[in-house]
Amino acid sequence: MTDGRFYDDLETRPPERREAALLAALPRVIADAKARAPGFARILADVAPEDVTSFAALAALPVTRKSALLELQRQDPPFGGLTTVPPGALARIFASPGPIYEPEARRADFCRLARALFAAGFRPGEIVHNCFSYHLTPAGAMLESGAQALGCAVVPGGTGQTEAQVRTIADVKPAGYVGTPSFLAIILDKAAELGVPLASLKKALVSGEAFTAAQRAKVAAAGIAAFQCYATADLGLIAYESEAREGLILDEGIIAEIVQPGTGDPVAPGEVGEVVVTTLTPEYPLIRFATGDLSAFLRGHSPCGRTNHRIKGWMGRADQAAKVRGLFVQPAQIAELAKRHKEIIRARLVVDRDAQGDTMTLRVEMGEPAEDPTRIAETLQGLTKLRGTVERVPQGSLPHDGKVIDDVRKHD
């Protein structure tokens, strides 16, 4: 790590040197995945690693979809045969809703979040208040690992207990916050209600949901310089915002493509498509992993001096899975809920946003005798780890369009 404007020299290397380094590593990563990860041995059975020496050759490889992980992991638990090390050799095993299991290897900053923290202004010796979830899901540990690799101390705030969060920030005086933008807004509101100044908070790295213009304005008014990053439990850091605030810059440890949703075919430059990522992670070398997220490449390089490609940021979902308050909600979870409540004829989860952040409303058609919506809401929370409301609608009123999850949020 450098002491200047950039985390390391990789961020400012000439693009042709970056491309050469990535393409040199790619055949080795693919060969290792085929040799040591049984799942990839099957997926890449017809692929000769030594032939994958260009981005065009990479684009011809099969796509593995995040939405397929549930079935892959059921067939070959716990990781679908996609890791190159045995489970006992890992540092942590996470369980995201689904459940989908994610590995963390035994090395510092496995998910590469220190780079995003540095770009957001965090520096060694500072205190970070971490409000990502720690229970089973990986986000809290991901950011903690990155902050510690950067040389920061971490307050493991997690989610909830808003008044205790405010008191801890006031007492410990962290330099910055990491977590979802909606929870930061809730903390600021609670601090104002309690009359407790949070003057130490000068910076923030937010992720897990869209960072709206209204949220940006609220945080800025509180004197906090907030930046966003795009990361997933499977891939780690994908892209991050810099002081230029012109798109998100790709991480140095990945190869990203933008493809036509539902296919593996790259779209034309600048067009919106699904984000597909190949990592160079030895223990979990995801190759052409389709995230289900929509974005687009920006032309040129960032004015901040970093030379990697940029994307516009998160622009919605290419599939029906929805990210709500930092957690994915899957159609399979709604199907499981309907199985548990026999009177439900059809169900549709509507994801929206209000002034406090993301909301979930489960609209259900029910026969008689109808079940108590409170019990259904409890099942919804148990399956997704998120609170939602249940609304009974007349039989036949839900659209017959194949949608199980309807994300109606507007993204600016």
C-alpha positions as a Markdown table, in Angstrom:
| # | Residue | x | y | z |
|---|---|---|---|---|
| 1 | Met | 0.0 | 0.0 | 0.0 |
| 2 | Thr | 1.2 | 3.5 | -0.8 |
| 3 | Asp | 1.1 | 6.5 | 1.4 |
| 4 | Gly | -0.3 | 8.8 | -1.3 |
| 5 | Arg | -3.5 | 9.0 | -3.3 |
| 6 | Phe | -3.7 | 5.4 | -4.3 |
| 7 | Tyr | -3.9 | 2.1 | -2.5 |
| 8 | Asp | -1.1 | 0.6 | -4.6 |
| 9 | Asp | 0.6 | 0.9 | -8.0 |
| 10 | Leu | -1.8 | -1.5 | -9.6 |
| 11 | Glu | -4.4 | 1.2 | -9.7 |
| 12 | Thr | -2.4 | 3.5 | -12.0 |
| 13 | Arg | -0.6 | 1.0 | -14.3 |
| 14 | Pro | -1.1 | 1.4 | -18.0 |
| 15 | Pro | -4.2 | -0.5 | -19.2 |
| 16 | Glu | -2.2 | -2.7 | -21.6 |
| 17 | Arg | 0.0 | -3.9 | -18.6 |
| 18 | Arg | -3.2 | -4.7 | -16.6 |
| 19 | Glu | -4.7 | -6.6 | -19.6 |
| 20 | Ala | -1.5 | -8.5 | -20.1 |
| 21 | Ala | -1.3 | -9.5 | -16.4 |
| 22 | Leu | -4.9 | -10.6 | -16.3 |
| 23 | Leu | -4.6 | -12.7 | -19.4 |
| 24 | Ala | -1.4 | -14.3 | -18.3 |
| 25 | Ala | -3.1 | -15.4 | -15.0 |
| 26 | Leu | -6.3 | -16.6 | -16.6 |
| 27 | Pro | -5.1 | -19.9 | -18.1 |
| 28 | Arg | -3.4 | -20.8 | -14.7 |
| 29 | Val | -6.6 | -20.0 | -12.8 |
| 30 | Ile | -8.7 | -22.1 | -15.2 |
| 31 | Ala | -6.3 | -25.0 | -15.1 |
| 32 | Asp | -6.2 | -25.0 | -11.3 |
| 33 | Ala | -10.0 | -24.8 | -11.1 |
| 34 | Lys | -10.3 | -27.8 | -13.4 |
| 35 | Ala | -7.7 | -29.8 | -11.4 |
| 36 | Arg | -8.9 | -29.0 | -7.9 |
| 37 | Ala | -12.5 | -28.0 | -8.0 |
| 38 | Pro | -14.8 | -30.8 | -9.1 |
| 39 | Gly | -17.6 | -28.5 | -10.0 |
| 40 | Phe | -15.5 | -26.6 | -12.4 |
| 41 | Ala | -14.0 | -29.8 | -13.7 |
| 42 | Arg | -17.6 | -30.6 | -14.9 |
| 43 | Ile | -18.5 | -27.0 | -16.0 |
| 44 | Leu | -15.2 | -26.6 | -17.9 |
| 45 | Ala | -14.9 | -30.2 | -19.1 |
| 46 | Asp | -14.5 | -29.1 | -22.8 |
| 47 | Val | -12.3 | -26.1 | -22.1 |
| 48 | Ala | -8.5 | -26.2 | -22.8 |
| 49 | Pro | -7.0 | -23.7 | -20.3 |
| 50 | Glu | -4.0 | -23.0 | -22.5 |
| 51 | Asp | -6.4 | -21.7 | -25.2 |
| 52 | Val | -8.0 | -19.0 | -23.0 |
| 53 | Thr | -5.5 | -16.2 | -23.7 |
| 54 | Ser | -7.9 | -13.4 | -24.8 |
| 55 | Phe | -11.0 | -11.8 | -23.5 |
| 56 | Ala | -12.8 | -13.1 | -26.6 |
| 57 | Ala | -11.8 | -16.7 | -25.6 |
| 58 | Leu | -13.0 | -16.0 | -22.1 |
| 59 | Ala | -16.4 | -14.9 | -23.5 |
| 60 | Ala | -16.8 | -18.3 | -25.1 |
| 61 | Leu | -16.7 | -20.1 | -21.8 |
| 62 | Pro | -19.9 | -21.3 | -20.0 |
| 63 | Val | -21.5 | -18.9 | -17.6 |
| 64 | Thr | -22.2 | -20.0 | -14.0 |
| 65 | Arg | -25.2 | -18.1 | -12.6 |
| 66 | Lys | -25.6 | -17.0 | -9.0 |
| 67 | Ser | -29.1 | -18.2 | -9.2 |
| 68 | Ala | -27.8 | -21.8 | -9.9 |
| 69 | Leu | -25.7 | -21.9 | -6.7 |
| 70 | Leu | -28.6 | -23.2 | -4.6 |
| 71 | Glu | -29.0 | -26.4 | -6.8 |
| 72 | Leu | -25.2 | -26.8 | -7.3 |
| 73 | Gln | -24.7 | -26.7 | -3.5 |
| 74 | Arg | -27.5 | -29.1 | -2.9 |
| 75 | Gln | -25.9 | -31.6 | -5.3 |
| 76 | Asp | -22.4 | -31.2 | -3.9 |
| 77 | Pro | -22.4 | -29.5 | -0.4 |
| 78 | Pro | -21.4 | -27.2 | 0.9 |
| 79 | Phe | -19.9 | -25.2 | -2.1 |
| 80 | Gly | -21.1 | -27.0 | -5.2 |
| 81 | Gly | -17.6 | -28.3 | -5.9 |
| 82 | Leu | -16.4 | -24.8 | -6.8 |
| 83 | Thr | -13.7 | -24.4 | -4.1 |
| 84 | Thr | -10.1 | -25.7 | -4.5 |
| 85 | Val | -9.5 | -26.3 | -0.8 |
| 86 | Pro | -11.5 | -28.5 | 1.7 |
| 87 | Pro | -14.0 | -26.7 | 4.0 |
| 88 | Gly | -11.8 | -27.3 | 7.1 |
| 89 | Ala | -9.0 | -25.4 | 5.6 |
| 90 | Leu | -11.1 | -22.2 | 5.4 |
| 91 | Ala | -11.2 | -19.4 | 8.0 |
| 92 | Arg | -15.0 | -19.0 | 7.9 |
| 93 | Ile | -18.1 | -20.5 | 6.2 |
| 94 | Phe | -21.0 | -18.1 | 5.8 |
| 95 | Ala | -24.7 | -18.9 | 5.2 |
| 96 | Ser | -26.6 | -16.3 | 3.2 |
| 97 | Pro | -30.3 | -16.5 | 2.7 |
| 98 | Gly | -31.3 | -19.3 | 0.4 |
| 99 | Pro | -29.3 | -20.8 | 2.0 |
| 100 | Ile | -26.2 | -20.2 | -0.1 |
| 101 | Tyr | -22.8 | -21.0 | 1.5 |
| 102 | Glu | -19.8 | -18.8 | 1.0 |
| 103 | Pro | -16.1 | -19.5 | 1.9 |
| 104 | Glu | -13.5 | -17.2 | 3.4 |
| 105 | Ala | -9.9 | -18.4 | 3.1 |
| 106 | Arg | -7.3 | -17.9 | 5.8 |
| 107 | Arg | -5.6 | -14.8 | 4.6 |
| 108 | Ala | -5.9 | -11.1 | 5.1 |
| 109 | Asp | -8.5 | -9.2 | 3.2 |
| 110 | Phe | -9.8 | -12.2 | 1.3 |
| 111 | Cys | -12.6 | -10.2 | -0.3 |
| 112 | Arg | -10.3 | -7.2 | -1.2 |
| 113 | Leu | -12.3 | -4.5 | 0.5 |
| 114 | Ala | -9.3 | -2.6 | 1.8 |
| 115 | Arg | -8.9 | -1.0 | -1.6 |
| 116 | Ala | -12.5 | 0.4 | -1.5 |
| 117 | Leu | -12.0 | 1.7 | 2.0 |
| 118 | Phe | -8.8 | 3.5 | 1.0 |
| 119 | Ala | -10.6 | 5.1 | -1.9 |
| 120 | Ala | -13.3 | 6.3 | 0.5 |
| 121 | Gly | -10.7 | 8.1 | 2.6 |
| 122 | Phe | -10.1 | 5.6 | 5.4 |
| 123 | Arg | -6.5 | 5.4 | 6.6 |
| 124 | Pro | -4.4 | 3.3 | 9.0 |
| 125 | Gly | -4.9 | 4.1 | 12.7 |
| 126 | Glu | -8.5 | 5.2 | 12.3 |
| 127 | Ile | -11.6 | 3.6 | 13.9 |
| 128 | Val | -14.3 | 2.1 | 11.7 |
| 129 | His | -17.9 | 1.6 | 12.9 |
| 130 | Asn | -19.1 | -1.4 | 11.0 |
| 131 | Cys | -22.9 | -1.7 | 10.7 |
| 132 | Phe | -23.0 | -4.6 | 8.2 |
| 133 | Ser | -24.6 | -7.8 | 9.5 |
| 134 | Tyr | -22.4 | -10.3 | 11.3 |
| 135 | His | -24.8 | -13.1 | 12.0 |
| 136 | Leu | -24.2 | -16.0 | 9.5 |
| 137 | Thr | -24.0 | -13.6 | 6.5 |
| 138 | Pro | -20.6 | -12.4 | 5.4 |
| 139 | Ala | -20.8 | -8.6 | 4.9 |
| 140 | Gly | -19.7 | -7.7 | 8.4 |
| 141 | Ala | -16.7 | -10.0 | 8.4 |
| 142 | Met | -15.8 | -8.9 | 4.8 |
| 143 | Leu | -15.6 | -5.2 | 5.7 |
| 144 | Glu | -13.9 | -6.0 | 9.1 |
| 145 | Ser | -11.2 | -8.0 | 7.3 |
| 146 | Gly | -10.6 | -5.2 | 4.8 |
| 147 | Ala | -10.5 | -2.5 | 7.5 |
| 148 | Gln | -8.0 | -4.5 | 9.6 |
| 149 | Ala | -5.8 | -5.2 | 6.6 |
| 150 | Leu | -5.8 | -1.4 | 6.1 |
| 151 | Gly | -4.7 | -0.9 | 9.7 |
| 152 | Cys | -7.9 | 0.3 | 11.2 |
| 153 | Ala | -9.6 | -0.7 | 14.4 |
| 154 | Val | -13.2 | -1.9 | 14.0 |
| 155 | Val | -16.3 | -1.5 | 16.2 |
| 156 | Pro | -18.5 | -4.5 | 15.2 |
| 157 | Gly | -21.8 | -2.6 | 15.4 |
| 158 | Gly | -23.9 | -5.0 | 13.2 |
| 159 | Thr | -27.5 | -4.0 | 12.6 |
| 160 | Gly | -30.3 | -2.9 | 14.9 |
| 161 | Gln | -30.0 | -1.4 | 18.4 |
| 162 | Thr | -30.0 | 2.1 | 17.0 |
| 163 | Glu | -29.7 | 4.0 | 20.2 |
| 164 | Ala | -26.8 | 1.8 | 21.4 |
| 165 | Gln | -25.1 | 2.5 | 18.0 |
| 166 | Val | -25.5 | 6.2 | 18.5 |
| 167 | Arg | -24.1 | 6.1 | 22.1 |
| 168 | Thr | -21.2 | 3.9 | 21.0 |
| 169 | Ile | -20.3 | 6.3 | 18.1 |
| 170 | Ala | -20.5 | 9.3 | 20.5 |
| 171 | Asp | -18.2 | 7.6 | 23.0 |
| 172 | Val | -15.7 | 5.8 | 20.8 |
| 173 | Lys | -15.5 | 8.5 | 18.2 |
| 174 | Pro | -14.9 | 6.4 | 15.0 |
| 175 | Ala | -13.7 | 8.3 | 12.0 |
| 176 | Gly | -16.2 | 6.6 | 9.7 |
| 177 | Tyr | -19.1 | 4.3 | 9.1 |
| 178 | Val | -19.5 | 1.3 | 6.9 |
| 179 | Gly | -22.9 | -0.3 | 6.2 |
| 180 | Thr | -26.0 | 0.2 | 4.2 |
| 181 | Pro | -26.9 | 3.8 | 3.4 |
| 182 | Ser | -30.4 | 3.4 | 4.8 |
| 183 | Phe | -29.1 | 2.4 | 8.2 |
| 184 | Leu | -26.7 | 5.3 | 8.2 |
| 185 | Ala | -29.7 | 7.6 | 7.7 |
| 186 | Ile | -31.5 | 5.9 | 10.5 |
| 187 | Ile | -28.6 | 6.4 | 12.9 |
| 188 | Leu | -28.4 | 10.1 | 11.9 |
| 189 | Asp | -32.1 | 10.5 | 12.6 |
| 190 | Lys | -31.8 | 8.7 | 16.0 |
| 191 | Ala | -28.8 | 10.9 | 16.9 |
| 192 | Ala | -30.8 | 14.0 | 16.1 |
| 193 | Glu | -33.8 | 12.7 | 18.2 |
| 194 | Leu | -31.5 | 12.0 | 21.2 |
| 195 | Gly | -29.6 | 15.3 | 20.8 |
| 196 | Val | -26.3 | 13.4 | 20.5 |
| 197 | Pro | -23.7 | 14.9 | 18.2 |
| 198 | Leu | -21.8 | 12.4 | 16.0 |
| 199 | Ala | -19.0 | 14.9 | 15.1 |
| 200 | Ser | -16.3 | 12.3 | 14.7 |
| 201 | Leu | -18.0 | 10.7 | 11.6 |
| 202 | Lys | -16.4 | 12.3 | 8.6 |
| 203 | Lys | -16.5 | 9.5 | 6.0 |
| 204 | Ala | -18.5 | 6.4 | 5.0 |
| 205 | Leu | -18.3 | 3.5 | 2.7 |
| 206 | Val | -21.8 | 2.2 | 1.9 |
| 207 | Ser | -23.0 | -0.8 | 0.0 |
| 208 | Gly | -25.7 | -3.5 | 0.0 |
| 209 | Glu | -28.4 | -1.4 | -1.7 |
| 210 | Ala | -28.8 | 1.6 | -4.0 |
| 211 | Phe | -27.4 | 4.9 | -2.7 |
| 212 | Thr | -30.1 | 7.4 | -3.7 |
| 213 | Ala | -29.7 | 11.1 | -4.4 |
| 214 | Ala | -31.8 | 11.8 | -1.3 |
| 215 | Gln | -29.6 | 9.6 | 0.9 |
| 216 | Arg | -26.5 | 11.3 | -0.5 |
| 217 | Ala | -27.8 | 14.7 | 0.3 |
| 218 | Lys | -28.8 | 13.8 | 3.8 |
| 219 | Val | -25.4 | 12.2 | 4.6 |
| 220 | Ala | -23.5 | 15.2 | 3.0 |
| 221 | Ala | -25.6 | 17.6 | 5.1 |
| 222 | Ala | -24.3 | 15.7 | 8.2 |
| 223 | Gly | -20.8 | 16.5 | 7.2 |
| 224 | Ile | -20.0 | 12.9 | 6.0 |
| 225 | Ala | -18.2 | 12.2 | 2.8 |
| 226 | Ala | -19.8 | 8.9 | 1.7 |
| 227 | Phe | -18.7 | 6.7 | -1.1 |
| 228 | Gln | -20.2 | 3.5 | -2.4 |
| 229 | Cys | -18.8 | 0.1 | -3.4 |
| 230 | Tyr | -20.2 | -2.9 | -5.2 |
| 231 | Ala | -19.3 | -6.2 | -3.7 |
| 232 | Thr | -21.0 | -9.6 | -3.3 |
| 233 | Ala | -20.6 | -12.4 | -0.8 |
| 234 | Asp | -19.3 | -14.7 | -3.6 |
| 235 | Leu | -16.9 | -12.5 | -5.5 |
| 236 | Gly | -15.8 | -9.9 | -2.9 |
| 237 | Leu | -15.1 | -6.4 | -4.2 |
| 238 | Ile | -16.2 | -5.8 | -7.8 |
| 239 | Ala | -16.0 | -2.0 | -8.1 |
| 240 | Tyr | -15.7 | 1.1 | -5.9 |
| 241 | Glu | -16.2 | 4.8 | -6.0 |
| 242 | Ser | -13.4 | 7.3 | -5.9 |
| 243 | Glu | -13.2 | 11.0 | -5.1 |
| 244 | Ala | -14.0 | 11.7 | -8.8 |
| 245 | Arg | -17.5 | 10.3 | -8.2 |
| 246 | Glu | -17.8 | 9.3 | -11.9 |
| 247 | Gly | -18.9 | 5.7 | -11.9 |
| 248 | Leu | -17.4 | 2.7 | -10.0 |
| 249 | Ile | -13.8 | 1.6 | -10.8 |
| 250 | Leu | -13.2 | -2.1 | -11.2 |
| 251 | Asp | -11.2 | -3.9 | -8.6 |
| 252 | Glu | -7.7 | -5.1 | -9.7 |
| 253 | Gly | -8.4 | -8.8 | -8.8 |
| 254 | Ile | -11.2 | -9.4 | -11.3 |
| 255 | Ile | -12.2 | -9.5 | -15.0 |
| 256 | Ala | -15.6 | -8.1 | -15.6 |
| 257 | Glu | -17.9 | -8.4 | -18.6 |
| 258 | Ile | -21.3 | -6.9 | -19.4 |
| 259 | Val | -23.5 | -9.5 | -21.2 |
| 260 | Gln | -27.0 | -9.8 | -22.5 |
| 261 | Pro | -29.2 | -10.9 | -19.6 |
| 262 | Gly | -29.8 | -14.7 | -19.8 |
| 263 | Thr | -26.9 | -15.3 | -22.1 |
| 264 | Gly | -23.1 | -15.1 | -22.0 |
| 265 | Asp | -22.9 | -12.8 | -25.0 |
| 266 | Pro | -21.1 | -9.4 | -24.4 |
| 267 | Val | -23.2 | -6.4 | -25.2 |
| 268 | Ala | -22.0 | -3.4 | -27.2 |
| 269 | Pro | -19.8 | -0.9 | -25.3 |
| 270 | Gly | -21.9 | 1.4 | -23.2 |
| 271 | Glu | -25.1 | -0.8 | -23.3 |
| 272 | Val | -26.8 | -2.0 | -20.1 |
| 273 | Gly | -26.4 | -5.7 | -19.4 |
| 274 | Glu | -25.7 | -8.3 | -16.7 |
| 275 | Val | -22.5 | -8.1 | -14.8 |
| 276 | Val | -20.4 | -11.3 | -15.3 |
| 277 | Val | -17.2 | -11.6 | -13.2 |
| 278 | Thr | -14.1 | -13.9 | -13.3 |
| 279 | Thr | -12.0 | -13.8 | -10.2 |
| 280 | Leu | -8.3 | -14.7 | -9.8 |
| 281 | Thr | -9.0 | -16.0 | -6.2 |
| 282 | Pro | -7.1 | -19.3 | -5.8 |
| 283 | Glu | -9.4 | -20.8 | -3.2 |
| 284 | Tyr | -12.7 | -19.8 | -4.9 |
| 285 | Pro | -11.9 | -19.1 | -8.6 |
| 286 | Leu | -15.3 | -18.2 | -9.9 |
| 287 | Ile | -15.1 | -18.2 | -13.7 |
| 288 | Arg | -17.7 | -16.2 | -15.7 |
| 289 | Phe | -19.9 | -15.9 | -12.7 |
| 290 | Ala | -23.2 | -14.1 | -13.6 |
| 291 | Thr | -24.2 | -11.8 | -10.7 |
| 292 | Gly | -27.8 | -11.1 | -11.8 |
| 293 | Asp | -27.0 | -7.4 | -11.5 |
| 294 | Leu | -27.4 | -4.9 | -14.3 |
| 295 | Ser | -24.8 | -2.2 | -15.2 |
| 296 | Ala | -22.9 | -0.7 | -18.1 |
| 297 | Phe | -19.3 | 0.2 | -18.9 |
| 298 | Leu | -18.4 | 3.9 | -18.9 |
| 299 | Arg | -16.0 | 5.1 | -21.6 |
| 300 | Gly | -12.5 | 6.4 | -20.7 |
| 301 | His | -10.8 | 6.4 | -17.4 |
| 302 | Ser | -11.6 | 8.1 | -14.1 |
| 303 | Pro | -10.4 | 11.7 | -13.6 |
| 304 | Cys | -9.0 | 10.6 | -10.2 |
| 305 | Gly | -6.0 | 8.9 | -12.1 |
| 306 | Arg | -7.0 | 5.3 | -11.7 |
| 307 | Thr | -6.8 | 3.5 | -15.0 |
| 308 | Asn | -9.1 | 0.5 | -14.7 |
| 309 | His | -12.4 | 0.2 | -16.4 |
| 310 | Arg | -15.5 | 1.8 | -14.8 |
| 311 | Ile | -19.1 | 0.8 | -14.6 |
| 312 | Lys | -22.1 | 3.0 | -13.9 |
| 313 | Gly | -23.0 | 1.2 | -10.7 |
| 314 | Trp | -25.9 | -1.1 | -9.8 |
| 315 | Met | -28.8 | -0.5 | -12.1 |
| 316 | Gly | -31.2 | -3.2 | -11.1 |
| 317 | Arg | -31.6 | -7.0 | -11.4 |
| 318 | Ala | -31.3 | -9.1 | -14.4 |
| 319 | Asp | -33.2 | -11.9 | -12.7 |
| 320 | Gln | -36.0 | -12.1 | -10.1 |
| 321 | Ala | -33.7 | -12.2 | -7.1 |
| 322 | Ala | -33.8 | -8.9 | -5.3 |
| 323 | Lys | -31.2 | -7.3 | -2.9 |
| 324 | Val | -33.1 | -5.9 | 0.0 |
| 325 | Arg | -31.3 | -4.1 | 2.8 |
| 326 | Gly | -28.1 | -5.8 | 1.8 |
| 327 | Leu | -29.5 | -9.3 | 1.6 |
| 328 | Phe | -30.7 | -11.3 | -1.5 |
| 329 | Val | -34.3 | -12.5 | -1.5 |
| 330 | Gln | -34.8 | -15.5 | -3.9 |
| 331 | Pro | -37.9 | -16.7 | -5.7 |
| 332 | Ala | -37.3 | -20.2 | -4.1 |
| 333 | Gln | -37.8 | -18.6 | -0.6 |
| 334 | Ile | -41.3 | -17.3 | -1.6 |
| 335 | Ala | -42.1 | -20.8 | -3.1 |
| 336 | Glu | -41.1 | -22.4 | 0.2 |
| 337 | Leu | -43.3 | -19.9 | 2.2 |
| 338 | Ala | -46.3 | -20.9 | 0.0 |
| 339 | Lys | -45.6 | -24.6 | 0.7 |
| 340 | Arg | -45.6 | -23.9 | 4.5 |
| 341 | His | -49.0 | -22.1 | 4.4 |
| 342 | Lys | -51.4 | -24.4 | 2.6 |
| 343 | Glu | -54.1 | -21.8 | 2.1 |
| 344 | Ile | -51.9 | -19.6 | -0.1 |
| 345 | Ile | -53.0 | -20.0 | -3.7 |
| 346 | Arg | -50.5 | -17.5 | -5.2 |
| 347 | Ala | -47.9 | -15.1 | -3.8 |
| 348 | Arg | -46.0 | -12.2 | -5.1 |
| 349 | Leu | -43.3 | -10.2 | -3.2 |
| 350 | Val | -43.3 | -6.5 | -4.1 |
| 351 | Val | -40.0 | -4.7 | -3.2 |
| 352 | Asp | -40.2 | -1.0 | -2.9 |
| 353 | Arg | -38.6 | 1.9 | -1.1 |
| 354 | Asp | -39.9 | 4.6 | 1.3 |
| 355 | Ala | -38.3 | 7.4 | 3.2 |
| 356 | Gln | -36.7 | 4.8 | 5.7 |
| 357 | Gly | -35.3 | 2.5 | 3.0 |
| 358 | Asp | -36.3 | -0.8 | 1.3 |
| 359 | Thr | -39.7 | -2.3 | 2.0 |
| 360 | Met | -41.2 | -5.8 | 1.3 |
| 361 | Thr | -44.9 | -6.5 | 0.8 |
| 362 | Leu | -46.0 | -10.0 | 0.3 |
| 363 | Arg | -49.3 | -10.0 | -1.7 |
| 364 | Val | -51.2 | -13.3 | -1.3 |
| 365 | Glu | -54.3 | -14.9 | -2.8 |
| 366 | Met | -55.8 | -17.2 | -0.1 |
| 367 | Gly | -58.6 | -19.7 | 0.1 |
| 368 | Glu | -60.8 | -20.2 | 3.1 |
| 369 | Pro | -60.3 | -20.4 | 5.9 |
| 370 | Ala | -57.6 | -17.7 | 5.4 |
| 371 | Glu | -54.4 | -17.9 | 7.4 |
| 372 | Asp | -53.4 | -15.2 | 9.9 |
| 373 | Pro | -51.1 | -12.7 | 8.0 |
| 374 | Thr | -49.0 | -12.3 | 11.1 |
| 375 | Arg | -48.0 | -16.0 | 10.9 |
| 376 | Ile | -47.2 | -15.6 | 7.3 |
| 377 | Ala | -45.1 | -12.5 | 8.0 |
| 378 | Glu | -43.2 | -14.5 | 10.7 |
| 379 | Thr | -42.4 | -17.2 | 8.1 |
| 380 | Leu | -41.3 | -14.5 | 5.6 |
| 381 | Gln | -38.8 | -13.1 | 8.2 |
| 382 | Gly | -37.6 | -16.5 | 9.1 |
| 383 | Leu | -36.8 | -17.4 | 5.5 |
| 384 | Thr | -35.3 | -14.1 | 4.4 |
| 385 | Lys | -34.0 | -12.6 | 7.6 |
| 386 | Leu | -35.9 | -9.5 | 6.7 |
| 387 | Arg | -39.2 | -8.0 | 8.0 |
| 388 | Gly | -42.1 | -7.5 | 5.6 |
| 389 | Thr | -45.8 | -7.0 | 5.6 |
| 390 | Val | -48.4 | -9.4 | 4.3 |
| 391 | Glu | -51.4 | -8.1 | 2.2 |
| 392 | Arg | -54.3 | -10.4 | 1.2 |
| 393 | Val | -55.6 | -9.6 | -2.3 |
| 394 | Pro | -58.7 | -11.0 | -4.1 |
| 395 | Gln | -58.3 | -14.4 | -5.8 |
| 396 | Gly | -57.3 | -13.9 | -9.5 |
| 397 | Ser | -56.0 | -10.4 | -8.9 |
| 398 | Leu | -52.2 | -11.1 | -9.1 |
| 399 | Pro | -50.9 | -10.8 | -12.7 |
| 400 | His | -50.1 | -14.1 | -14.5 |
| 401 | Asp | -46.8 | -12.9 | -15.8 |
| 402 | Gly | -44.5 | -15.4 | -14.1 |
| 403 | Lys | -43.1 | -12.9 | -11.6 |
| 404 | Val | -42.6 | -14.1 | -8.0 |
| 405 | Ile | -40.6 | -11.1 | -6.9 |
| 406 | Asp | -41.5 | -7.7 | -8.4 |
| 407 | Asp | -38.9 | -5.0 | -7.7 |
| 408 | Val | -40.5 | -1.6 | -8.3 |
| 409 | Arg | -37.8 | 0.6 | -6.8 |
| 410 | Lys | -36.6 | 3.5 | -8.8 |
| 411 | His | -32.8 | 3.8 | -9.1 |
| 412 | Asp | -31.3 | 7.2 | -9.7 |
